[in-house]
Amino acid sequence: MIFKRLIGLDILKGLAVLLMIIYHFFFDLHYFQYLQIDFLDTFWQAFRYLIVSLFLFSVGVSLVLAHREKIHLHKVIKRFVLLGIAAFSVSIISYFLFPNSWIYFGILHFIWAASLLALAVLFHPKIALILAVFIWLATFLGLSDSLWFSALQPQILPYSSQDFVPIFPWLATVFLGISIARFGWHQQLFSLLIWSKLPAHKGLAYLGKYALWVYLIHQPILFAGFYIFAYL
């Protein structure tokens, strides 16, 4: 059976990509000392959380769409390899740029791991939803999985990272996406009639369709632009 692509989902991912580019543009302004920005400020923290939430919710929905009736092993392997190479590349590049705060478990690393962990509940939306609520409650109570990494600090991992997305609580957002899609609510949520009212929705859909590649190339392009501007 052939399924139509959910354009609304692409638009949502495209919106996340656009917000990410904006975030990184201001990060680069700070990095090149054109502006002084406190990214621990409430606004910037909330801005980042919104971007990560949009990406990871769409991951959950996308996993269901990719494995509607059964898990396709070739898709799992392809995603595992592609995301693994991309995440490893980000770690290597960030190590040279930020040796004291390189990215060892950023959003690509998280999606790589979550795409495998989520397979366990991919056909069990009720369990996925219960686990999501449990994870959020545990986080609210102050439980964290940061201990998984603390044993490796400072021997291997830096105390801080330019991008750190821990398994908990963010796995809950992926589980929520799985639940929404398995319950069949995604069709209404991503109705083209709703999303097509957004400005430049076709451009957002294009960004969303190629979100991984845009993620990988946008910062090198921004960095190159700032370097060129600095030496003009």
Secondary structure by P-SEA (a helix, b strand, c coil): ccccccaaaaaaaaaaaaaaaaaaaaaaaaaacccccccccaaaaaaaaaaaaaaaaaaaaaaaaaccccccaaaaaaaaaaaaaaaaaaaaaaaaacccccccccaaaaaaaaaaaaccccccaaaaaaaaaaaaaaaaaccccccccccccccccccccccccccaaaaaaaaaaaaaaaaccccccccaaaaaaccaaaaaaaaaaaaaaaaacaaaaaaaaaaaaaac
